[in-house]
């Protein structure tokens, strides 16, 4: 074990890279278990530590374009709710665009990463909770109470903007119904699944209209495309 560790440290030093090894629920790190991305975002430079085991945007160049597109919605006096926030790539941007941010994520490693990313960007207006997207919506509409949200005052949290970046499968029917009941003024929806987005929009467009849309090519030379849509309440 020690011999193997020495070899890994030597290799890490020679090639100037960190090494992360996993086996049987054990983790060995030589160097760092994250990389730091710096984005311009057309507002100010933001730094985000991307940790292994956590979801993050795979293409930093295109991610910077996506951040710039989202930044066009800047409304400093508004509140924004973000579901599926991951390690906080967009959360950090939203903290610079809006007066108050509620960000939720179900993954424990991602929440730990999010806490660190908020700290390194010196933001004080972001409140976070380890919650699924559906649980967050249920709490906001007062359908259920959660101990994980007791530290957040939801009573005076305004339903100005809802930021969505769900998994490829999109939003489930129950979540869409709750979103329509909550009556957010605006929805910013980023989707990596075109078919699920099409299905979700079919339901959402009974209460919203498309204000703006954009396509982002995260994976060149493949048939995958990232879509951004901004919806406005009817």
mmCIF file of the C-alpha atoms, coordinates in Angstrom:
data_MODEL
# 
_entry.id   MODEL 
# 
loop_
_atom_site.group_PDB 
_atom_site.id 
_atom_site.type_symbol 
_atom_site.label_atom_id 
_atom_site.label_alt_id 
_atom_site.label_comp_id 
_atom_site.label_asym_id 
_atom_site.label_entity_id 
_atom_site.label_seq_id 
_atom_site.pdbx_PDB_ins_code 
_atom_site.Cartn_x 
_atom_site.Cartn_y 
_atom_site.Cartn_z 
_atom_site.occupancy 
_atom_site.B_iso_or_equiv 
_atom_site.pdbx_formal_charge 
_atom_site.auth_seq_id 
_atom_site.auth_comp_id 
_atom_site.auth_asym_id 
_atom_site.auth_atom_id 
_atom_site.pdbx_PDB_model_num 
ATOM 1   C CA . UNK A 1 1   ? 0.000   0.000  0.000   1.00 0.00 ? 1   UNK A CA 1 
ATOM 2   C CA . UNK A 1 2   ? 2.718   2.480  1.027   1.00 0.00 ? 2   UNK A CA 1 
ATOM 3   C CA . UNK A 1 3   ? 4.824   1.540  -2.001  1.00 0.00 ? 3   UNK A CA 1 
ATOM 4   C CA . UNK A 1 4   ? 1.855   2.136  -4.286  1.00 0.00 ? 4   UNK A CA 1 
ATOM 5   C CA . UNK A 1 5   ? 1.148   5.480  -2.618  1.00 0.00 ? 5   UNK A CA 1 
ATOM 6   C CA . UNK A 1 6   ? 4.758   6.601  -3.092  1.00 0.00 ? 6   UNK A CA 1 
ATOM 7   C CA . UNK A 1 7   ? 4.568   5.704  -6.782  1.00 0.00 ? 7   UNK A CA 1 
ATOM 8   C CA . UNK A 1 8   ? 1.337   7.676  -7.169  1.00 0.00 ? 8   UNK A CA 1 
ATOM 9   C CA . UNK A 1 9   ? 2.855   10.720 -5.445  1.00 0.00 ? 9   UNK A CA 1 
ATOM 10  C CA . UNK A 1 10  ? 5.910   10.479 -7.699  1.00 0.00 ? 10  UNK A CA 1 
ATOM 11  C CA . UNK A 1 11  ? 3.716   10.232 -10.804 1.00 0.00 ? 11  UNK A CA 1 
ATOM 12  C CA . UNK A 1 12  ? 1.550   13.125 -9.618  1.00 0.00 ? 12  UNK A CA 1 
ATOM 13  C CA . UNK A 1 13  ? 4.648   15.287 -9.155  1.00 0.00 ? 13  UNK A CA 1 
ATOM 14  C CA . UNK A 1 14  ? 6.133   14.330 -12.529 1.00 0.00 ? 14  UNK A CA 1 
ATOM 15  C CA . UNK A 1 15  ? 3.044   15.005 -14.644 1.00 0.00 ? 15  UNK A CA 1 
ATOM 16  C CA . UNK A 1 16  ? 1.648   17.863 -12.551 1.00 0.00 ? 16  UNK A CA 1 
ATOM 17  C CA . UNK A 1 17  ? -1.729  16.243 -11.981 1.00 0.00 ? 17  UNK A CA 1 
ATOM 18  C CA . UNK A 1 18  ? -3.842  15.038 -9.081  1.00 0.00 ? 18  UNK A CA 1 
ATOM 19  C CA . UNK A 1 19  ? -4.760  11.368 -8.764  1.00 0.00 ? 19  UNK A CA 1 
ATOM 20  C CA . UNK A 1 20  ? -8.001  10.057 -7.250  1.00 0.00 ? 20  UNK A CA 1 
ATOM 21  C CA . UNK A 1 21  ? -8.403  6.348  -6.606  1.00 0.00 ? 21  UNK A CA 1 
ATOM 22  C CA . UNK A 1 22  ? -11.520 4.503  -5.416  1.00 0.00 ? 22  UNK A CA 1 
ATOM 23  C CA . UNK A 1 23  ? -11.955 0.897  -4.378  1.00 0.00 ? 23  UNK A CA 1 
ATOM 24  C CA . UNK A 1 24  ? -14.331 -0.880 -1.987  1.00 0.00 ? 24  UNK A CA 1 
ATOM 25  C CA . UNK A 1 25  ? -15.727 2.331  -0.482  1.00 0.00 ? 25  UNK A CA 1 
ATOM 26  C CA . UNK A 1 26  ? -12.237 3.734  0.093   1.00 0.00 ? 26  UNK A CA 1 
ATOM 27  C CA . UNK A 1 27  ? -10.910 6.888  -1.506  1.00 0.00 ? 27  UNK A CA 1 
ATOM 28  C CA . UNK A 1 28  ? -7.275  7.867  -1.979  1.00 0.00 ? 28  UNK A CA 1 
ATOM 29  C CA . UNK A 1 29  ? -6.372  11.375 -3.142  1.00 0.00 ? 29  UNK A CA 1 
ATOM 30  C CA . UNK A 1 30  ? -2.937  12.536 -4.221  1.00 0.00 ? 30  UNK A CA 1 
ATOM 31  C CA . UNK A 1 31  ? -3.205  16.284 -4.720  1.00 0.00 ? 31  UNK A CA 1 
ATOM 32  C CA . UNK A 1 32  ? -6.797  17.566 -4.995  1.00 0.00 ? 32  UNK A CA 1 
ATOM 33  C CA . UNK A 1 33  ? -10.118 15.838 -5.626  1.00 0.00 ? 33  UNK A CA 1 
ATOM 34  C CA . UNK A 1 34  ? -11.477 18.812 -7.573  1.00 0.00 ? 34  UNK A CA 1 
ATOM 35  C CA . UNK A 1 35  ? -10.650 21.164 -10.425 1.00 0.00 ? 35  UNK A CA 1 
ATOM 36  C CA . UNK A 1 36  ? -11.387 24.886 -10.354 1.00 0.00 ? 36  UNK A CA 1 
ATOM 37  C CA . UNK A 1 37  ? -13.129 26.515 -13.299 1.00 0.00 ? 37  UNK A CA 1 
ATOM 38  C CA . UNK A 1 38  ? -13.215 30.300 -13.686 1.00 0.00 ? 38  UNK A CA 1 
ATOM 39  C CA . UNK A 1 39  ? -16.065 31.770 -15.722 1.00 0.00 ? 39  UNK A CA 1 
ATOM 40  C CA . UNK A 1 40  ? -16.412 35.352 -16.962 1.00 0.00 ? 40  UNK A CA 1 
ATOM 41  C CA . UNK A 1 41  ? -20.232 35.257 -16.985 1.00 0.00 ? 41  UNK A CA 1 
ATOM 42  C CA . UNK A 1 42  ? -20.372 38.873 -18.309 1.00 0.00 ? 42  UNK A CA 1 
ATOM 43  C CA . UNK A 1 43  ? -21.126 40.089 -14.769 1.00 0.00 ? 43  UNK A CA 1 
ATOM 44  C CA . UNK A 1 44  ? -17.992 39.293 -12.809 1.00 0.00 ? 44  UNK A CA 1 
ATOM 45  C CA . UNK A 1 45  ? -15.588 36.390 -12.737 1.00 0.00 ? 45  UNK A CA 1 
ATOM 46  C CA . UNK A 1 46  ? -16.868 33.481 -10.691 1.00 0.00 ? 46  UNK A CA 1 
ATOM 47  C CA . UNK A 1 47  ? -14.931 30.458 -9.485  1.00 0.00 ? 47  UNK A CA 1 
ATOM 48  C CA . UNK A 1 48  ? -16.437 27.009 -9.116  1.00 0.00 ? 48  UNK A CA 1 
ATOM 49  C CA . UNK A 1 49  ? -14.727 23.944 -7.690  1.00 0.00 ? 49  UNK A CA 1 
ATOM 50  C CA . UNK A 1 50  ? -15.875 20.851 -9.603  1.00 0.00 ? 50  UNK A CA 1 
ATOM 51  C CA . UNK A 1 51  ? -15.592 17.728 -7.446  1.00 0.00 ? 51  UNK A CA 1 
ATOM 52  C CA . UNK A 1 52  ? -15.379 14.143 -8.601  1.00 0.00 ? 52  UNK A CA 1 
ATOM 53  C CA . UNK A 1 53  ? -18.616 12.226 -8.046  1.00 0.00 ? 53  UNK A CA 1 
ATOM 54  C CA . UNK A 1 54  ? -20.634 15.430 -8.537  1.00 0.00 ? 54  UNK A CA 1 
ATOM 55  C CA . UNK A 1 55  ? -22.505 16.507 -11.657 1.00 0.00 ? 55  UNK A CA 1 
ATOM 56  C CA . UNK A 1 56  ? -21.039 19.513 -13.460 1.00 0.00 ? 56  UNK A CA 1 
ATOM 57  C CA . UNK A 1 57  ? -21.233 21.121 -16.888 1.00 0.00 ? 57  UNK A CA 1 
ATOM 58  C CA . UNK A 1 58  ? -18.828 19.159 -19.137 1.00 0.00 ? 58  UNK A CA 1 
ATOM 59  C CA . UNK A 1 59  ? -17.854 21.889 -21.604 1.00 0.00 ? 59  UNK A CA 1 
ATOM 60  C CA . UNK A 1 60  ? -16.424 25.000 -19.873 1.00 0.00 ? 60  UNK A CA 1 
ATOM 61  C CA . UNK A 1 61  ? -16.418 27.116 -23.048 1.00 0.00 ? 61  UNK A CA 1 
ATOM 62  C CA . UNK A 1 62  ? -20.107 26.460 -23.728 1.00 0.00 ? 62  UNK A CA 1 
ATOM 63  C CA . UNK A 1 63  ? -20.913 26.746 -20.024 1.00 0.00 ? 63  UNK A CA 1 
ATOM 64  C CA . UNK A 1 64  ? -19.525 30.297 -20.108 1.00 0.00 ? 64  UNK A CA 1 
ATOM 65  C CA . UNK A 1 65  ? -21.902 31.050 -23.006 1.00 0.00 ? 65  UNK A CA 1 
ATOM 66  C CA . UNK A 1 66  ? -24.811 29.613 -21.033 1.00 0.00 ? 66  UNK A CA 1 
ATOM 67  C CA . UNK A 1 67  ? -23.934 31.719 -17.996 1.00 0.00 ? 67  UNK A CA 1 
ATOM 68  C CA . UNK A 1 68  ? -23.791 34.838 -20.176 1.00 0.00 ? 68  UNK A CA 1 
ATOM 69  C CA . UNK A 1 69  ? -27.216 34.018 -21.637 1.00 0.00 ? 69  UNK A CA 1 
ATOM 70  C CA . UNK A 1 70  ? -28.734 33.523 -18.177 1.00 0.00 ? 70  UNK A CA 1 
ATOM 71  C CA . UNK A 1 71  ? -27.128 36.771 -16.967 1.00 0.00 ? 71  UNK A CA 1 
ATOM 72  C CA . UNK A 1 72  ? -29.278 38.706 -19.451 1.00 0.00 ? 72  UNK A CA 1 
ATOM 73  C CA . UNK A 1 73  ? -32.227 38.039 -17.120 1.00 0.00 ? 73  UNK A CA 1 
ATOM 74  C CA . UNK A 1 74  ? -30.605 40.057 -14.304 1.00 0.00 ? 74  UNK A CA 1 
ATOM 75  C CA . UNK A 1 75  ? -33.194 41.512 -11.896 1.00 0.00 ? 75  UNK A CA 1 
ATOM 76  C CA . UNK A 1 76  ? -31.444 42.593 -8.716  1.00 0.00 ? 76  UNK A CA 1 
ATOM 77  C CA . UNK A 1 77  ? -34.570 43.077 -6.595  1.00 0.00 ? 77  UNK A CA 1 
ATOM 78  C CA . UNK A 1 78  ? -36.104 39.696 -7.420  1.00 0.00 ? 78  UNK A CA 1 
ATOM 79  C CA . UNK A 1 79  ? -35.927 36.364 -5.614  1.00 0.00 ? 79  UNK A CA 1 
ATOM 80  C CA . UNK A 1 80  ? -35.022 33.153 -7.440  1.00 0.00 ? 80  UNK A CA 1 
ATOM 81  C CA . UNK A 1 81  ? -35.647 29.503 -6.575  1.00 0.00 ? 81  UNK A CA 1 
ATOM 82  C CA . UNK A 1 82  ? -33.214 27.004 -8.099  1.00 0.00 ? 82  UNK A CA 1 
ATOM 83  C CA . UNK A 1 83  ? -33.933 23.267 -8.243  1.00 0.00 ? 83  UNK A CA 1 
ATOM 84  C CA . UNK A 1 84  ? -31.309 20.583 -9.016  1.00 0.00 ? 84  UNK A CA 1 
ATOM 85  C CA . UNK A 1 85  ? -28.481 23.068 -8.361  1.00 0.00 ? 85  UNK A CA 1 
ATOM 86  C CA . UNK A 1 86  ? -25.605 20.553 -8.287  1.00 0.00 ? 86  UNK A CA 1 
ATOM 87  C CA . UNK A 1 87  ? -22.276 22.044 -7.145  1.00 0.00 ? 87  UNK A CA 1 
ATOM 88  C CA . UNK A 1 88  ? -23.590 25.549 -7.808  1.00 0.00 ? 88  UNK A CA 1 
ATOM 89  C CA . UNK A 1 89  ? -22.252 26.634 -11.201 1.00 0.00 ? 89  UNK A CA 1 
ATOM 90  C CA . UNK A 1 90  ? -25.449 28.567 -11.905 1.00 0.00 ? 90  UNK A CA 1 
ATOM 91  C CA . UNK A 1 91  ? -26.194 29.208 -8.225  1.00 0.00 ? 91  UNK A CA 1 
ATOM 92  C CA . UNK A 1 92  ? -23.102 31.396 -7.913  1.00 0.00 ? 92  UNK A CA 1 
ATOM 93  C CA . UNK A 1 93  ? -24.165 33.380 -10.978 1.00 0.00 ? 93  UNK A CA 1 
ATOM 94  C CA . UNK A 1 94  ? -27.725 33.750 -9.651  1.00 0.00 ? 94  UNK A CA 1 
ATOM 95  C CA . UNK A 1 95  ? -26.312 35.088 -6.391  1.00 0.00 ? 95  UNK A CA 1 
ATOM 96  C CA . UNK A 1 96  ? -24.843 37.957 -8.411  1.00 0.00 ? 96  UNK A CA 1 
ATOM 97  C CA . UNK A 1 97  ? -28.033 38.549 -10.419 1.00 0.00 ? 97  UNK A CA 1 
ATOM 98  C CA . UNK A 1 98  ? -30.778 38.440 -7.767  1.00 0.00 ? 98  UNK A CA 1 
ATOM 99  C CA . UNK A 1 99  ? -31.257 39.732 -4.235  1.00 0.00 ? 99  UNK A CA 1 
ATOM 100 C CA . UNK A 1 100 ? -32.126 36.346 -2.718  1.00 0.00 ? 100 UNK A CA 1 
ATOM 101 C CA . UNK A 1 101 ? -31.484 32.781 -3.882  1.00 0.00 ? 101 UNK A CA 1 
ATOM 102 C CA . UNK A 1 102 ? -32.995 29.533 -2.601  1.00 0.00 ? 102 UNK A CA 1 
ATOM 103 C CA . UNK A 1 103 ? -31.020 26.602 -4.036  1.00 0.00 ? 103 UNK A CA 1 
ATOM 104 C CA . UNK A 1 104 ? -31.794 22.934 -3.409  1.00 0.00 ? 104 UNK A CA 1 
ATOM 105 C CA . UNK A 1 105 ? -30.099 19.693 -4.379  1.00 0.00 ? 105 UNK A CA 1 
ATOM 106 C CA . UNK A 1 106 ? -30.661 16.084 -3.294  1.00 0.00 ? 106 UNK A CA 1 
ATOM 107 C CA . UNK A 1 107 ? -27.033 14.884 -3.465  1.00 0.00 ? 107 UNK A CA 1 
ATOM 108 C CA . UNK A 1 108 ? -25.012 15.161 -0.247  1.00 0.00 ? 108 UNK A CA 1 
ATOM 109 C CA . UNK A 1 109 ? -21.607 15.466 -2.023  1.00 0.00 ? 109 UNK A CA 1 
ATOM 110 C CA . UNK A 1 110 ? -23.009 18.196 -4.268  1.00 0.00 ? 110 UNK A CA 1 
ATOM 111 C CA . UNK A 1 111 ? -24.416 20.121 -1.297  1.00 0.00 ? 111 UNK A CA 1 
ATOM 112 C CA . UNK A 1 112 ? -21.007 19.993 0.422   1.00 0.00 ? 112 UNK A CA 1 
ATOM 113 C CA . UNK A 1 113 ? -19.390 21.264 -2.776  1.00 0.00 ? 113 UNK A CA 1 
ATOM 114 C CA . UNK A 1 114 ? -22.036 23.987 -3.082  1.00 0.00 ? 114 UNK A CA 1 
ATOM 115 C CA . UNK A 1 115 ? -21.293 25.228 0.440   1.00 0.00 ? 115 UNK A CA 1 
ATOM 116 C CA . UNK A 1 116 ? -17.606 25.570 -0.438  1.00 0.00 ? 116 UNK A CA 1 
ATOM 117 C CA . UNK A 1 117 ? -18.331 27.316 -3.730  1.00 0.00 ? 117 UNK A CA 1 
ATOM 118 C CA . UNK A 1 118 ? -20.594 29.854 -2.026  1.00 0.00 ? 118 UNK A CA 1 
ATOM 119 C CA . UNK A 1 119 ? -17.813 30.519 0.472   1.00 0.00 ? 119 UNK A CA 1 
ATOM 120 C CA . UNK A 1 120 ? -15.022 31.042 -2.088  1.00 0.00 ? 120 UNK A CA 1 
ATOM 121 C CA . UNK A 1 121 ? -17.247 33.488 -3.994  1.00 0.00 ? 121 UNK A CA 1 
ATOM 122 C CA . UNK A 1 122 ? -18.106 35.411 -0.778  1.00 0.00 ? 122 UNK A CA 1 
ATOM 123 C CA . UNK A 1 123 ? -21.868 35.381 -1.337  1.00 0.00 ? 123 UNK A CA 1 
ATOM 124 C CA . UNK A 1 124 ? -24.261 35.997 1.566   1.00 0.00 ? 124 UNK A CA 1 
ATOM 125 C CA . UNK A 1 125 ? -27.641 35.956 -0.204  1.00 0.00 ? 125 UNK A CA 1 
ATOM 126 C CA . UNK A 1 126 ? -27.846 32.226 -1.008  1.00 0.00 ? 126 UNK A CA 1 
ATOM 127 C CA . UNK A 1 127 ? -29.813 29.809 1.190   1.00 0.00 ? 127 UNK A CA 1 
ATOM 128 C CA . UNK A 1 128 ? -29.471 26.091 0.532   1.00 0.00 ? 128 UNK A CA 1 
ATOM 129 C CA . UNK A 1 129 ? -31.126 22.835 1.567   1.00 0.00 ? 129 UNK A CA 1 
ATOM 130 C CA . UNK A 1 130 ? -30.637 19.180 0.692   1.00 0.00 ? 130 UNK A CA 1 
ATOM 131 C CA . UNK A 1 131 ? -33.980 18.566 -0.961  1.00 0.00 ? 131 UNK A CA 1 
ATOM 132 C CA . UNK A 1 132 ? -35.251 16.989 -4.147  1.00 0.00 ? 132 UNK A CA 1 
ATOM 133 C CA . UNK A 1 133 ? -36.967 19.228 -6.664  1.00 0.00 ? 133 UNK A CA 1 
ATOM 134 C CA . UNK A 1 134 ? -40.396 17.812 -5.809  1.00 0.00 ? 134 UNK A CA 1 
ATOM 135 C CA . UNK A 1 135 ? -39.804 18.188 -2.054  1.00 0.00 ? 135 UNK A CA 1 
ATOM 136 C CA . UNK A 1 136 ? -38.814 21.830 -2.554  1.00 0.00 ? 136 UNK A CA 1 
ATOM 137 C CA . UNK A 1 137 ? -42.001 22.571 -4.463  1.00 0.00 ? 137 UNK A CA 1 
ATOM 138 C CA . UNK A 1 138 ? -44.087 20.767 -1.825  1.00 0.00 ? 138 UNK A CA 1 
ATOM 139 C CA . UNK A 1 139 ? -42.476 22.898 0.891   1.00 0.00 ? 139 UNK A CA 1 
ATOM 140 C CA . UNK A 1 140 ? -43.037 26.129 -1.033  1.00 0.00 ? 140 UNK A CA 1 
ATOM 141 C CA . UNK A 1 141 ? -46.712 25.384 -1.577  1.00 0.00 ? 141 UNK A CA 1 
ATOM 142 C CA . UNK A 1 142 ? -47.023 24.296 2.096   1.00 0.00 ? 142 UNK A CA 1 
ATOM 143 C CA . UNK A 1 143 ? -48.076 20.786 1.192   1.00 0.00 ? 143 UNK A CA 1 
ATOM 144 C CA . UNK A 1 144 ? -45.362 19.331 3.473   1.00 0.00 ? 144 UNK A CA 1 
ATOM 145 C CA . UNK A 1 145 ? -42.964 20.602 6.129   1.00 0.00 ? 145 UNK A CA 1 
ATOM 146 C CA . UNK A 1 146 ? -39.332 19.511 6.210   1.00 0.00 ? 146 UNK A CA 1 
ATOM 147 C CA . UNK A 1 147 ? -36.825 19.806 9.047   1.00 0.00 ? 147 UNK A CA 1 
ATOM 148 C CA . UNK A 1 148 ? -34.156 20.323 6.391   1.00 0.00 ? 148 UNK A CA 1 
ATOM 149 C CA . UNK A 1 149 ? -35.825 23.637 5.515   1.00 0.00 ? 149 UNK A CA 1 
ATOM 150 C CA . UNK A 1 150 ? -36.567 24.967 8.979   1.00 0.00 ? 150 UNK A CA 1 
ATOM 151 C CA . UNK A 1 151 ? -33.602 27.350 8.799   1.00 0.00 ? 151 UNK A CA 1 
ATOM 152 C CA . UNK A 1 152 ? -35.143 29.115 5.783   1.00 0.00 ? 152 UNK A CA 1 
ATOM 153 C CA . UNK A 1 153 ? -37.964 31.659 6.053   1.00 0.00 ? 153 UNK A CA 1 
ATOM 154 C CA . UNK A 1 154 ? -40.252 30.688 3.190   1.00 0.00 ? 154 UNK A CA 1 
ATOM 155 C CA . UNK A 1 155 ? -43.097 33.005 4.190   1.00 0.00 ? 155 UNK A CA 1 
ATOM 156 C CA . UNK A 1 156 ? -41.549 36.136 2.668   1.00 0.00 ? 156 UNK A CA 1 
ATOM 157 C CA . UNK A 1 157 ? -39.787 34.359 -0.184  1.00 0.00 ? 157 UNK A CA 1 
ATOM 158 C CA . UNK A 1 158 ? -41.168 35.844 -3.401  1.00 0.00 ? 158 UNK A CA 1 
ATOM 159 C CA . UNK A 1 159 ? -42.165 33.668 -6.358  1.00 0.00 ? 159 UNK A CA 1 
ATOM 160 C CA . UNK A 1 160 ? -40.365 35.839 -8.901  1.00 0.00 ? 160 UNK A CA 1 
ATOM 161 C CA . UNK A 1 161 ? -38.132 33.438 -10.847 1.00 0.00 ? 161 UNK A CA 1 
ATOM 162 C CA . UNK A 1 162 ? -37.823 29.643 -10.934 1.00 0.00 ? 162 UNK A CA 1 
ATOM 163 C CA . UNK A 1 163 ? -34.536 28.267 -12.305 1.00 0.00 ? 163 UNK A CA 1 
ATOM 164 C CA . UNK A 1 164 ? -34.639 24.680 -13.565 1.00 0.00 ? 164 UNK A CA 1 
ATOM 165 C CA . UNK A 1 165 ? -31.794 22.465 -14.770 1.00 0.00 ? 165 UNK A CA 1 
ATOM 166 C CA . UNK A 1 166 ? -33.238 18.964 -14.267 1.00 0.00 ? 166 UNK A CA 1 
ATOM 167 C CA . UNK A 1 167 ? -31.778 15.577 -15.270 1.00 0.00 ? 167 UNK A CA 1 
ATOM 168 C CA . UNK A 1 168 ? -32.193 14.405 -18.869 1.00 0.00 ? 168 UNK A CA 1 
ATOM 169 C CA . UNK A 1 169 ? -35.538 12.819 -17.924 1.00 0.00 ? 169 UNK A CA 1 
ATOM 170 C CA . UNK A 1 170 ? -36.960 16.289 -17.218 1.00 0.00 ? 170 UNK A CA 1 
ATOM 171 C CA . UNK A 1 171 ? -39.701 17.182 -14.736 1.00 0.00 ? 171 UNK A CA 1 
ATOM 172 C CA . UNK A 1 172 ? -42.327 14.725 -13.525 1.00 0.00 ? 172 UNK A CA 1 
ATOM 173 C CA . UNK A 1 173 ? -46.037 15.495 -13.845 1.00 0.00 ? 173 UNK A CA 1 
ATOM 174 C CA . UNK A 1 174 ? -46.483 16.241 -10.140 1.00 0.00 ? 174 UNK A CA 1 
ATOM 175 C CA . UNK A 1 175 ? -43.661 18.807 -10.171 1.00 0.00 ? 175 UNK A CA 1 
ATOM 176 C CA . UNK A 1 176 ? -45.133 20.552 -13.216 1.00 0.00 ? 176 UNK A CA 1 
ATOM 177 C CA . UNK A 1 177 ? -48.550 20.764 -11.556 1.00 0.00 ? 177 UNK A CA 1 
ATOM 178 C CA . UNK A 1 178 ? -47.022 22.307 -8.423  1.00 0.00 ? 178 UNK A CA 1 
ATOM 179 C CA . UNK A 1 179 ? -45.014 24.797 -10.498 1.00 0.00 ? 179 UNK A CA 1 
ATOM 180 C CA . UNK A 1 180 ? -48.205 25.971 -12.197 1.00 0.00 ? 180 UNK A CA 1 
ATOM 181 C CA . UNK A 1 181 ? -49.920 26.329 -8.826  1.00 0.00 ? 181 UNK A CA 1 
ATOM 182 C CA . UNK A 1 182 ? -47.010 28.373 -7.419  1.00 0.00 ? 182 UNK A CA 1 
ATOM 183 C CA . UNK A 1 183 ? -47.408 30.868 -10.303 1.00 0.00 ? 183 UNK A CA 1 
ATOM 184 C CA . UNK A 1 184 ? -43.817 32.033 -10.684 1.00 0.00 ? 184 UNK A CA 1 
ATOM 185 C CA . UNK A 1 185 ? -43.585 35.173 -12.815 1.00 0.00 ? 185 UNK A CA 1 
ATOM 186 C CA . UNK A 1 186 ? -40.751 33.722 -14.867 1.00 0.00 ? 186 UNK A CA 1 
ATOM 187 C CA . UNK A 1 187 ? -39.133 30.322 -15.427 1.00 0.00 ? 187 UNK A CA 1 
ATOM 188 C CA . UNK A 1 188 ? -35.607 29.792 -16.743 1.00 0.00 ? 188 UNK A CA 1 
ATOM 189 C CA . UNK A 1 189 ? -35.393 26.200 -17.954 1.00 0.00 ? 189 UNK A CA 1 
ATOM 190 C CA . UNK A 1 190 ? -32.119 24.583 -19.066 1.00 0.00 ? 190 UNK A CA 1 
ATOM 191 C CA . UNK A 1 191 ? -32.534 21.117 -20.550 1.00 0.00 ? 191 UNK A CA 1 
ATOM 192 C CA . UNK A 1 192 ? -30.114 18.447 -21.762 1.00 0.00 ? 192 UNK A CA 1 
ATOM 193 C CA . UNK A 1 193 ? -33.003 16.255 -22.961 1.00 0.00 ? 193 UNK A CA 1 
ATOM 194 C CA . UNK A 1 194 ? -34.847 17.699 -25.942 1.00 0.00 ? 194 UNK A CA 1 
ATOM 195 C CA . UNK A 1 195 ? -37.678 15.140 -25.877 1.00 0.00 ? 195 UNK A CA 1 
ATOM 196 C CA . UNK A 1 196 ? -38.356 15.642 -22.154 1.00 0.00 ? 196 UNK A CA 1 
ATOM 197 C CA . UNK A 1 197 ? -38.238 19.423 -22.622 1.00 0.00 ? 197 UNK A CA 1 
ATOM 198 C CA . UNK A 1 198 ? -40.785 19.193 -25.430 1.00 0.00 ? 198 UNK A CA 1 
ATOM 199 C CA . UNK A 1 199 ? -43.086 17.140 -23.204 1.00 0.00 ? 199 UNK A CA 1 
ATOM 200 C CA . UNK A 1 200 ? -42.648 19.506 -20.224 1.00 0.00 ? 200 UNK A CA 1 
ATOM 201 C CA . UNK A 1 201 ? -43.264 22.609 -22.343 1.00 0.00 ? 201 UNK A CA 1 
ATOM 202 C CA . UNK A 1 202 ? -46.504 21.133 -23.649 1.00 0.00 ? 202 UNK A CA 1 
ATOM 203 C CA . UNK A 1 203 ? -47.795 21.202 -20.054 1.00 0.00 ? 203 UNK A CA 1 
ATOM 204 C CA . UNK A 1 204 ? -46.170 24.473 -18.951 1.00 0.00 ? 204 UNK A CA 1 
ATOM 205 C CA . UNK A 1 205 ? -47.375 26.451 -21.969 1.00 0.00 ? 205 UNK A CA 1 
ATOM 206 C CA . UNK A 1 206 ? -50.947 26.224 -20.697 1.00 0.00 ? 206 UNK A CA 1 
ATOM 207 C CA . UNK A 1 207 ? -49.875 28.795 -18.081 1.00 0.00 ? 207 UNK A CA 1 
ATOM 208 C CA . UNK A 1 208 ? -46.752 30.367 -19.625 1.00 0.00 ? 208 UNK A CA 1 
ATOM 209 C CA . UNK A 1 209 ? -45.479 31.681 -22.950 1.00 0.00 ? 209 UNK A CA 1 
ATOM 210 C CA . UNK A 1 210 ? -41.968 31.458 -24.412 1.00 0.00 ? 210 UNK A CA 1 
ATOM 211 C CA . UNK A 1 211 ? -40.124 34.734 -23.971 1.00 0.00 ? 211 UNK A CA 1 
ATOM 212 C CA . UNK A 1 212 ? -36.718 33.645 -25.282 1.00 0.00 ? 212 UNK A CA 1 
ATOM 213 C CA . UNK A 1 213 ? -34.853 30.478 -26.264 1.00 0.00 ? 213 UNK A CA 1 
ATOM 214 C CA . UNK A 1 214 ? -31.309 29.406 -27.172 1.00 0.00 ? 214 UNK A CA 1 
ATOM 215 C CA . UNK A 1 215 ? -29.384 26.285 -28.174 1.00 0.00 ? 215 UNK A CA 1 
ATOM 216 C CA . UNK A 1 216 ? -25.956 25.346 -26.786 1.00 0.00 ? 216 UNK A CA 1 
ATOM 217 C CA . UNK A 1 217 ? -23.762 22.674 -28.382 1.00 0.00 ? 217 UNK A CA 1 
ATOM 218 C CA . UNK A 1 218 ? -22.217 21.004 -25.326 1.00 0.00 ? 218 UNK A CA 1 
ATOM 219 C CA . UNK A 1 219 ? -21.221 17.893 -27.283 1.00 0.00 ? 219 UNK A CA 1 
ATOM 220 C CA . UNK A 1 220 ? -19.981 18.756 -30.805 1.00 0.00 ? 220 UNK A CA 1 
ATOM 221 C CA . UNK A 1 221 ? -20.428 16.088 -33.494 1.00 0.00 ? 221 UNK A CA 1 
ATOM 222 C CA . UNK A 1 222 ? -23.175 14.327 -31.511 1.00 0.00 ? 222 UNK A CA 1 
ATOM 223 C CA . UNK A 1 223 ? -26.963 14.602 -31.656 1.00 0.00 ? 223 UNK A CA 1 
ATOM 224 C CA . UNK A 1 224 ? -27.127 15.960 -28.091 1.00 0.00 ? 224 UNK A CA 1 
ATOM 225 C CA . UNK A 1 225 ? -28.023 19.608 -27.592 1.00 0.00 ? 225 UNK A CA 1 
ATOM 226 C CA . UNK A 1 226 ? -28.530 21.823 -24.526 1.00 0.00 ? 226 UNK A CA 1 
ATOM 227 C CA . UNK A 1 227 ? -31.604 24.045 -24.732 1.00 0.00 ? 227 UNK A CA 1 
ATOM 228 C CA . UNK A 1 228 ? -32.374 27.169 -22.756 1.00 0.00 ? 228 UNK A CA 1 
ATOM 229 C CA . UNK A 1 229 ? -35.930 28.527 -22.563 1.00 0.00 ? 229 UNK A CA 1 
ATOM 230 C CA . UNK A 1 230 ? -37.264 31.504 -20.627 1.00 0.00 ? 230 UNK A CA 1 
ATOM 231 C CA . UNK A 1 231 ? -40.993 31.382 -19.922 1.00 0.00 ? 231 UNK A CA 1 
ATOM 232 C CA . UNK A 1 232 ? -43.197 34.266 -18.831 1.00 0.00 ? 232 UNK A CA 1 
ATOM 233 C CA . UNK A 1 233 ? -46.475 33.870 -16.899 1.00 0.00 ? 233 UNK A CA 1 
ATOM 234 C CA . UNK A 1 234 ? -49.594 34.440 -18.972 1.00 0.00 ? 234 UNK A CA 1 
# 
